[in-house]
Amino acid sequence: MNKKGIYDNINLPDITINNLLITGNWMNEVYSVHLKQYALSIQQYQVLRSLRNLNGEPANLQTLQELMVSKNSNTTRLVEKLRLKGLITRIQNEENRRKVEIRITKAGLQLLSEIDSSQEEFEQNVTSNLRPTELIALNQLLKKIRNK
């Protein structure tokens, strides 16, 4: 028996990909349930956090798209839903109708503040089975698998 031992007769890349898919779907479901109490999707939450991180500076649709975890998100639709909820403003430039300035509102900041109060507990619950050194290793491996 070589050093691989119990892994000799299994397809590790296949198992790894399957575990990544299962874990990704699980995380998506758990995160969605967490944010449902705030009437937000994961993508809407990401837009609000991105806008907050800009400290009052406006963003455009392209900037928000680049900051999204899921690059397939329909940013225009997300922004419109957040605008209708009063969480952001979307102002078109008078001279260039394609240029749009998007900012978070006080209501958006207040909602994020509310979410922040439960976010740490949520994160601790999700990662409670891992020690800090394991979390570091996991993050390094996930970045490595994405070639970053």
C-alpha positions as CSV (number, residue, x, y, z in Angstrom):
1,M,0.0,0.0,0.0
2,N,1.4,3.4,-0.9
3,K,0.9,6.7,0.9
4,K,-2.5,7.3,-0.5
5,G,-3.9,4.3,1.3
6,I,-7.7,4.5,1.5
7,Y,-7.8,6.9,-1.5
8,D,-6.3,4.5,-4.0
9,N,-9.5,3.4,-5.6
10,I,-11.5,6.6,-5.7
11,N,-11.6,9.6,-8.1
12,L,-10.5,12.4,-5.8
13,P,-11.1,15.2,-8.3
14,D,-14.7,14.0,-8.8
15,I,-15.3,13.7,-5.1
16,T,-13.8,17.2,-4.5
17,I,-15.9,18.8,-7.2
18,N,-19.0,17.1,-5.9
19,N,-18.2,18.3,-2.3
20,L,-17.7,21.8,-3.5
21,L,-21.0,21.8,-5.4
22,I,-22.9,20.3,-2.4
23,T,-21.3,22.8,0.0
24,G,-21.9,25.8,-2.3
25,N,-25.5,24.9,-2.7
26,W,-25.9,24.3,1.1
27,M,-24.2,27.7,1.8
28,N,-26.5,29.4,-0.7
29,E,-29.6,27.9,1.0
30,V,-28.5,28.7,4.5
31,Y,-27.5,32.3,3.6
32,S,-30.8,32.8,1.7
33,V,-32.8,31.7,4.8
34,H,-30.7,34.0,7.0
35,L,-31.4,37.0,4.7
36,K,-35.0,36.2,4.2
37,Q,-35.9,37.7,7.5
38,Y,-34.7,41.0,6.1
39,A,-36.5,40.5,2.8
40,L,-33.3,40.4,0.8
41,S,-31.7,38.0,-1.6
42,I,-27.9,37.3,-1.3
43,Q,-27.3,39.4,-4.4
44,Q,-29.3,42.3,-3.1
45,Y,-27.3,42.1,0.2
46,Q,-24.1,42.1,-1.8
47,V,-25.1,45.3,-3.7
48,L,-26.0,47.0,-0.5
49,R,-22.7,46.0,1.2
50,S,-20.8,47.2,-1.9
51,L,-22.5,50.5,-1.8
52,R,-21.9,51.0,1.9
53,N,-18.2,50.2,1.4
54,L,-18.0,53.1,-1.1
55,N,-18.6,55.5,1.8
56,G,-21.2,57.7,0.1
57,E,-19.5,57.7,-3.3
58,P,-21.7,56.7,-6.2
59,A,-21.4,53.5,-8.1
60,N,-22.5,52.6,-11.6
61,L,-24.0,49.3,-12.8
62,Q,-20.6,48.0,-14.2
63,T,-18.8,48.7,-10.8
64,L,-21.6,46.8,-8.9
65,Q,-21.4,43.9,-11.4
66,E,-17.7,43.6,-10.9
67,L,-18.1,43.5,-7.1
68,M,-20.8,40.7,-7.3
69,V,-19.9,37.2,-6.2
70,S,-22.1,35.8,-8.9
71,K,-21.1,37.5,-12.1
72,N,-24.3,36.2,-13.8
73,S,-26.5,38.4,-11.6
74,N,-28.9,40.8,-13.4
75,T,-27.6,44.0,-11.7
76,T,-30.1,46.2,-13.4
77,R,-33.0,44.2,-12.0
78,L,-31.3,44.0,-8.5
79,V,-30.8,47.7,-8.4
80,E,-34.4,48.4,-9.4
81,K,-35.8,46.1,-6.7
82,L,-33.6,47.8,-4.1
83,R,-34.7,51.3,-5.4
84,L,-38.4,50.3,-5.1
85,K,-37.7,49.2,-1.5
86,G,-36.2,52.7,-0.8
87,L,-32.8,51.2,0.0
88,I,-30.8,52.9,-2.8
89,T,-31.1,55.8,-5.2
90,R,-30.5,55.5,-8.9
91,I,-30.0,58.8,-10.7
92,Q,-29.5,59.1,-14.5
93,N,-27.1,61.7,-15.8
94,E,-29.0,64.4,-17.7
95,E,-26.4,64.7,-20.5
96,N,-25.5,61.0,-20.8
97,R,-28.6,58.8,-20.1
98,R,-26.4,55.7,-20.0
99,K,-24.5,57.0,-17.1
100,V,-26.2,56.1,-13.8
101,E,-25.2,57.0,-10.2
102,I,-26.3,54.6,-7.6
103,R,-26.0,55.3,-3.8
104,I,-27.2,53.6,-0.7
105,T,-29.9,55.5,1.3
106,K,-30.2,56.0,5.1
107,A,-32.8,53.2,5.1
108,G,-30.3,50.9,3.3
109,L,-27.6,51.8,5.8
110,Q,-30.1,51.2,8.7
111,L,-31.1,47.8,7.3
112,L,-27.4,46.8,6.9
113,S,-26.8,47.9,10.5
114,E,-29.7,45.6,11.6
115,I,-28.2,42.7,9.6
116,D,-24.7,43.4,11.1
117,S,-26.1,42.7,14.5
118,S,-27.0,39.1,13.6
119,Q,-24.3,38.5,11.0
120,E,-21.5,37.6,13.4
121,E,-23.6,35.0,15.1
122,F,-24.7,33.6,11.7
123,E,-21.0,33.4,10.6
124,Q,-20.0,31.7,13.8
125,N,-22.8,29.1,13.5
126,V,-21.8,28.3,9.9
127,T,-18.1,27.9,10.7
128,S,-18.4,26.5,14.2
129,N,-17.1,23.1,13.2
130,L,-13.7,24.5,12.1
131,R,-10.8,25.8,14.1
132,P,-9.2,29.1,13.1
133,T,-6.3,27.3,11.5
134,E,-8.7,25.2,9.5
135,L,-10.6,28.3,8.3
136,I,-7.3,29.8,7.1
137,A,-6.3,26.6,5.3
138,L,-9.8,26.3,3.8
139,N,-9.7,29.8,2.5
140,Q,-6.2,29.3,1.0
141,L,-7.3,26.1,-0.7
142,L,-10.5,27.7,-2.1
143,K,-8.5,30.6,-3.5
144,K,-5.9,28.1,-4.9
145,I,-8.6,26.0,-6.7
146,R,-9.8,29.2,-8.4
147,N,-6.2,29.9,-9.5
148,K,-6.0,33.2,-7.5
